[in-house]
Amino acid sequence: MPKIHPLIVQASEDEYVDTASWVPDGPIELDPEDDTVTQTLLSARMVDDCDVTFALAKVPPGSHHLRHYHPNGSEIYYVTKGTCTVFLGDEEIAAEPGMAIYIPPGMVHGDRNDGDETCEMVVVCSTPTYAEMGLVYV
């Protein structure tokens, strides 16, 4: 991942990894059924003293990010391209470009793409590393 300054990281199409096989920054047990792709750009692991985690995520057609929750931190999804269904607790939200979705600590959430176009989103986590939020599948 190109780092062009101590505080700046450049996104790259080559840097997306399978969410289910990638442990970003700590001992997280991931479910192999999770079939989205992710690229973390900013976290305490990548930028000194960074106090949030900033990532890009893609949910290809027919893919899903399994329902789970984070006991120790909040998360924000911002949809930039495509559409998908976002699960928030017992609700299903038709997410589309321009929507920002706040997910408080402990809220069960996930997403699924039943469309024909990849859904792309920005993901911001309230902790310096993804691992610090904790991850519990339901």
Buried (B, 14 or more C-beta within 10 A) or exposed (E): EEEEEEEEBEEEEEBBEEBBEBEBBEEBEBEEEBBBBBBBBBBBBBBEEBEBBBBBBBBBEEBBBBBBBBEEBBBBBBBEEBBBBBBBEEEEBEBEEEBEBEBEBBBBBBBBBEBEEBBBBBBBBBBBBBBBBBBEBE
